[in-house]
Structure formats: structure tokens, C-alpha cells
Amino acid sequence: MTKENGNEIAVKSTMPGIIIKIMVKVGEKVNEGDVTAILESMKMENDVKSPISGKVTRIFVKEDDTVNLDDILMIIKS
């Protein structure tokens, strides 16, 4: 789910699917466990949760984007 680079964490897709909802915005503060996006895979909705508390610094996907396993969805800085 994550890849660390200093104090930045890359939130990755845990499965292939379609991003149906982005729940955060760049600059928004999130807590560990907050839902950051909803990914549809095999007709099921899956929550993508923040692995850390911090601030969203970048978002690389938008709603209706198709993603693959391990695609970076966003960066959170602790």
C-alpha cells in the first residue's frame, strides 16, 4: 500500500480497478486510517486508507481513472 521516501509516503493501489471517488484534496490534512479514495474492482468498492497522519501533497489520479496494482495514487507527507 505504501512506499516511503523520507517523510513522504506513496499511497499505492492494492489491486487493479477504477477510481470512483477521490475523498481528499491537495493540502488537506488526513489521519491514519482515513479513507482517501474509493476503488472499484470486480464490482466491489474498496476503501483506500491513509497509512499515516499527514498532509496530502500530490494526487496522481482522478475519478474514473483505471489503475493497476501498485500504481501510485497520491503522496502524503507526515
C-alpha positions, 0 to 999 in steps of 0.5 A: 500500500505504501512506499516511503521516501523520507517523510513522504509516503506513496499511497499505492493501489492494492489491486487493479480497478477504477477510481470512483471517488477521490475523498481528499484534496491537495493540502488537506490534512488526513489521519491514519486510517482515513479513507482517501479514495474509493476503488472499484474492482470486480464490482466491489468498492474498496476503501483506500486508507491513509497509512499515516497522519499527514498532509496530502501533497500530490494526487496522481489520479482522478475519478474514473481513472483505471489503475493497476496494482501498485500504481501510485495514487497520491503522496502524503507527507507526515 
